[in-house]
Amino acid sequence: LRADGRPEAERQAAQRRACPKFVPRQHLLQWAIDAAEKGDYSELEALMAVLERPYDEQPEAPAKYSSRPPAEMANKAGICRLSCSS
């Protein structure tokens, strides 16, 4: 980083432009799918709204959209463990 020679604020701004804060992670998609299967599309709509601006900070967005999967999702197939038997 020192060899780069750019000011810290400039480097951070470049990283934010290149790396989205919000991505459609599998556990987020699964929550939206589970709710939609019950006729509730609000989770899908909320997720889509956040993903419309993936590089923006969006302080109003719930933390779940930029956090690691919760512990209860850890053993759910397709979330934190994948199988290649399909």
VEXDO-700573 format. One record per atom (N, C-alpha, C): residue number from 1; residue in three letters; atom name; z, x, y. Coordinates in Angstrom, 2 decimals. Layout:
NUM|ala|CA|Z|X|Y
...
This chain:
1|leu|N|0.00|0.82|-1.20
1|leu|CA|0.00|0.00|0.00
1|leu|C|0.00|0.86|1.25
2|arg|N|0.75|1.92|1.22
2|arg|CA|0.76|2.81|2.39
2|arg|C|-0.62|3.42|2.63
3|ala|N|-1.29|3.81|1.55
3|ala|CA|-2.62|4.42|1.68
3|ala|C|-3.65|3.44|2.24
4|asp|N|-3.43|2.15|2.04
4|asp|CA|-4.34|1.13|2.55
4|asp|C|-4.40|1.18|4.07
5|gly|N|-3.27|1.42|4.68
5|gly|CA|-3.23|1.60|6.13
5|gly|C|-3.24|0.32|6.95
6|arg|N|-3.38|-0.82|6.31
6|arg|CA|-3.37|-2.08|7.08
6|arg|C|-1.95|-2.52|7.36
7|pro|N|-1.75|-3.19|8.49
7|pro|CA|-0.42|-3.75|8.76
7|pro|C|-0.04|-4.77|7.68
8|glu|N|1.24|-4.86|7.41
8|glu|CA|1.75|-5.76|6.37
8|glu|C|1.28|-7.20|6.58
9|ala|N|1.36|-7.70|7.79
9|ala|CA|0.96|-9.08|8.07
9|ala|C|-0.52|-9.31|7.77
10|glu|N|-1.34|-8.34|8.09
10|glu|CA|-2.79|-8.45|7.82
10|glu|C|-3.06|-8.46|6.32
11|arg|N|-2.37|-7.59|5.59
11|arg|CA|-2.53|-7.52|4.14
11|arg|C|-2.09|-8.83|3.49
12|gln|N|-0.95|-9.36|3.92
12|gln|CA|-0.47|-10.62|3.36
12|gln|C|-1.43|-11.76|3.66
13|ala|N|-1.97|-11.81|4.86
13|ala|CA|-2.92|-12.86|5.21
13|ala|C|-4.17|-12.78|4.33
14|ala|N|-4.64|-11.57|4.05
14|ala|CA|-5.80|-11.39|3.18
14|ala|C|-5.48|-11.87|1.76
15|gln|N|-4.29|-11.59|1.29
15|gln|CA|-3.89|-12.04|-0.05
15|gln|C|-3.85|-13.56|-0.11
16|arg|N|-3.31|-14.18|0.91
16|arg|CA|-3.23|-15.65|0.93
16|arg|C|-4.61|-16.28|0.94
17|arg|N|-5.57|-15.64|1.58
17|arg|CA|-6.94|-16.17|1.61
17|arg|C|-7.63|-16.02|0.25
18|ala|N|-7.22|-15.03|-0.52
18|ala|CA|-7.87|-14.74|-1.80
18|ala|C|-7.17|-15.37|-3.00
19|cys|N|-5.89|-15.64|-2.88
19|cys|CA|-5.11|-16.13|-4.02
19|cys|C|-4.51|-17.50|-3.70
20|pro|N|-4.96|-18.54|-4.38
20|pro|CA|-4.42|-19.87|-4.09
20|pro|C|-2.95|-19.98|-4.50
21|lys|N|-2.19|-20.72|-3.73
21|lys|CA|-0.80|-20.98|-4.06
21|lys|C|-0.70|-22.10|-5.10
22|phe|N|-1.63|-23.03|-5.01
22|phe|CA|-1.61|-24.20|-5.90
22|phe|C|-2.82|-24.17|-6.82
23|val|N|-2.57|-24.18|-8.11
23|val|CA|-3.63|-24.20|-9.11
23|val|C|-3.31|-25.30|-10.13
24|pro|N|-4.33|-25.86|-10.76
24|pro|CA|-4.07|-26.94|-11.73
24|pro|C|-3.55|-26.40|-13.05
25|arg|N|-2.29|-26.04|-13.07
25|arg|CA|-1.68|-25.50|-14.29
25|arg|C|-1.54|-26.61|-15.34
26|gln|N|-1.54|-26.18|-16.59
26|gln|CA|-1.56|-27.14|-17.69
26|gln|C|-0.39|-28.12|-17.65
27|his|N|0.81|-27.67|-17.32
27|his|CA|1.93|-28.61|-17.31
27|his|C|1.77|-29.66|-16.21
28|leu|N|1.17|-29.30|-15.09
28|leu|CA|0.93|-30.28|-14.02
28|leu|C|-0.10|-31.31|-14.47
29|leu|N|-1.14|-30.83|-15.12
29|leu|CA|-2.16|-31.74|-15.63
29|leu|C|-1.57|-32.67|-16.69
30|gln|N|-0.69|-32.11|-17.53
30|gln|CA|-0.10|-32.93|-18.59
30|gln|C|0.78|-34.04|-18.00
31|trp|N|1.55|-33.71|-16.96
31|trp|CA|2.35|-34.76|-16.31
31|trp|C|1.45|-35.87|-15.79
32|ala|N|0.33|-35.50|-15.16
32|ala|CA|-0.60|-36.48|-14.62
32|ala|C|-1.23|-37.30|-15.74
33|ile|N|-1.58|-36.66|-16.84
33|ile|CA|-2.17|-37.36|-17.99
33|ile|C|-1.16|-38.33|-18.58
34|asp|N|0.06|-37.86|-18.80
34|asp|CA|1.10|-38.72|-19.39
34|asp|C|1.33|-39.96|-18.54
35|ala|N|1.41|-39.79|-17.24
35|ala|CA|1.63|-40.92|-16.34
35|ala|C|0.42|-41.85|-16.34
36|ala|N|-0.78|-41.28|-16.31
36|ala|CA|-2.00|-42.09|-16.28
36|ala|C|-2.14|-42.92|-17.56
37|glu|N|-1.74|-42.36|-18.68
37|glu|CA|-1.80|-43.11|-19.93
37|glu|C|-0.90|-44.33|-19.91
38|lys|N|0.10|-44.32|-19.02
38|lys|CA|1.00|-45.46|-18.86
38|lys|C|0.57|-46.35|-17.70
39|gly|N|-0.59|-46.04|-17.12
39|gly|CA|-1.11|-46.85|-16.02
39|gly|C|-0.66|-46.41|-14.65
40|asp|N|0.06|-45.30|-14.56
40|asp|CA|0.56|-44.80|-13.27
40|asp|C|-0.29|-43.60|-12.84
41|tyr|N|-1.10|-43.80|-11.83
41|tyr|CA|-1.98|-42.73|-11.36
41|tyr|C|-1.43|-41.98|-10.15
42|ser|N|-0.20|-42.27|-9.78
42|ser|CA|0.37|-41.64|-8.59
42|ser|C|0.53|-40.12|-8.77
43|glu|N|0.87|-39.68|-9.95
43|glu|CA|1.02|-38.23|-10.20
43|glu|C|-0.32|-37.53|-10.08
44|leu|N|-1.36|-38.14|-10.61
44|leu|CA|-2.70|-37.58|-10.50
44|leu|C|-3.13|-37.52|-9.04
45|glu|N|-2.88|-38.59|-8.30
45|glu|CA|-3.26|-38.62|-6.89
45|glu|C|-2.50|-37.56|-6.09
46|ala|N|-1.21|-37.39|-6.37
46|ala|CA|-0.41|-36.38|-5.66
46|ala|C|-0.90|-34.97|-5.98
47|leu|N|-1.19|-34.73|-7.24
47|leu|CA|-1.69|-33.42|-7.65
47|leu|C|-3.05|-33.13|-6.99
48|met|N|-3.91|-34.11|-6.99
48|met|CA|-5.23|-33.92|-6.37
48|met|C|-5.10|-33.66|-4.87
49|ala|N|-4.16|-34.31|-4.22
49|ala|CA|-3.96|-34.10|-2.79
49|ala|C|-3.53|-32.66|-2.51
50|val|N|-2.63|-32.12|-3.32
50|val|CA|-2.18|-30.74|-3.15
50|val|C|-3.33|-29.77|-3.42
51|leu|N|-4.13|-30.06|-4.45
51|leu|CA|-5.21|-29.16|-4.84
51|leu|C|-6.40|-29.19|-3.87
52|glu|N|-6.42|-30.16|-2.96
52|glu|CA|-7.48|-30.18|-1.95
52|glu|C|-7.36|-29.00|-0.99
53|arg|N|-6.14|-28.46|-0.85
53|arg|CA|-5.90|-27.33|0.06
53|arg|C|-5.09|-26.26|-0.68
54|pro|N|-5.66|-25.66|-1.71
54|pro|CA|-4.89|-24.75|-2.56
54|pro|C|-4.40|-23.47|-1.88
55|tyr|N|-5.03|-23.07|-0.78
55|tyr|CA|-4.64|-21.82|-0.10
55|tyr|C|-3.63|-22.05|1.01
56|asp|N|-3.41|-23.29|1.38
56|asp|CA|-2.47|-23.60|2.45
56|asp|C|-1.04|-23.60|1.93
57|glu|N|-0.09|-23.31|2.80
57|glu|CA|1.32|-23.29|2.40
57|glu|C|1.82|-24.66|1.96
58|gln|N|1.49|-25.72|2.66
58|gln|CA|1.91|-27.09|2.33
58|gln|C|3.41|-27.21|2.08
59|pro|N|4.22|-26.97|3.09
59|pro|CA|5.67|-27.06|2.89
59|pro|C|6.14|-28.45|2.45
60|glu|N|5.31|-29.47|2.68
60|glu|CA|5.68|-30.83|2.28
60|glu|C|5.45|-31.07|0.79
61|ala|N|4.73|-30.19|0.12
61|ala|CA|4.45|-30.36|-1.31
61|ala|C|5.69|-30.07|-2.14
62|pro|N|5.96|-30.91|-3.13
62|pro|CA|7.11|-30.64|-4.00
62|pro|C|6.99|-29.27|-4.67
63|ala|N|8.11|-28.62|-4.88
63|ala|CA|8.15|-27.29|-5.46
63|ala|C|7.52|-27.23|-6.85
64|lys|N|7.50|-28.34|-7.56
64|lys|CA|6.95|-28.33|-8.92
64|lys|C|5.48|-27.92|-8.95
65|tyr|N|4.78|-28.07|-7.83
65|tyr|CA|3.37|-27.73|-7.79
65|tyr|C|3.12|-26.23|-7.65
66|ser|N|4.13|-25.45|-7.36
66|ser|CA|3.96|-24.01|-7.24
66|ser|C|4.99|-23.24|-8.07
67|ser|N|5.63|-23.92|-8.99
67|ser|CA|6.67|-23.30|-9.82
67|ser|C|6.18|-23.12|-11.25
68|arg|N|6.93|-22.33|-11.97
68|arg|CA|6.65|-22.14|-13.39
68|arg|C|6.94|-23.45|-14.13
69|pro|N|6.39|-23.62|-15.34
69|pro|CA|6.68|-24.83|-16.11
69|pro|C|8.18|-24.95|-16.38
70|pro|N|8.71|-26.16|-16.36
70|pro|CA|10.13|-26.34|-16.65
70|pro|C|10.42|-26.09|-18.13
71|ala|N|11.66|-25.84|-18.44
71|ala|CA|12.07|-25.50|-19.81
71|ala|C|11.65|-26.56|-20.81
72|glu|N|11.68|-27.83|-20.43
72|glu|CA|11.34|-28.89|-21.40
72|glu|C|9.86|-28.86|-21.80
73|met|N|9.04|-28.14|-21.05
73|met|CA|7.62|-28.03|-21.39
73|met|C|7.34|-26.80|-22.25
74|ala|N|8.32|-25.92|-22.41
74|ala|CA|8.11|-24.63|-23.08
74|ala|C|7.62|-24.77|-24.50
75|asn|N|8.06|-25.77|-25.23
75|asn|CA|7.66|-25.91|-26.63
75|asn|C|6.61|-26.99|-26.85
76|lys|N|6.07|-27.51|-25.78
76|lys|CA|5.05|-28.55|-25.90
76|lys|C|3.69|-27.89|-26.16
77|ala|N|3.05|-28.29|-27.23
77|ala|CA|1.75|-27.71|-27.59
77|ala|C|0.76|-27.88|-26.45
78|gly|N|0.01|-26.82|-26.19
78|gly|CA|-1.00|-26.85|-25.14
78|gly|C|-0.47|-26.50|-23.78
79|ile|N|0.81|-26.37|-23.61
79|ile|CA|1.40|-26.03|-22.31
79|ile|C|1.71|-24.55|-22.25
80|cys|N|2.70|-24.13|-23.03
80|cys|CA|3.10|-22.73|-23.02
80|cys|C|2.72|-22.00|-24.30
81|arg|N|2.23|-22.72|-25.23
81|arg|CA|1.74|-22.09|-26.47
81|arg|C|0.45|-22.79|-26.87
82|leu|N|-0.50|-22.01|-27.25
82|leu|CA|-1.80|-22.55|-27.62
82|leu|C|-2.12|-22.23|-29.07
83|ser|N|-2.96|-23.05|-29.64
83|ser|CA|-3.40|-22.83|-31.01
83|ser|C|-4.91|-22.70|-31.01
84|cys|N|-5.43|-21.85|-31.85
84|cys|CA|-6.88|-21.74|-31.95
84|cys|C|-7.37|-22.37|-33.24
85|ser|N|-6.64|-23.33|-33.75
85|ser|CA|-7.03|-23.97|-35.00
85|ser|C|-7.93|-25.17|-34.78
86|ser|N|-8.24|-25.49|-33.52
86|ser|CA|-9.05|-26.68|-33.28
86|ser|C|-10.52|-26.43|-33.46
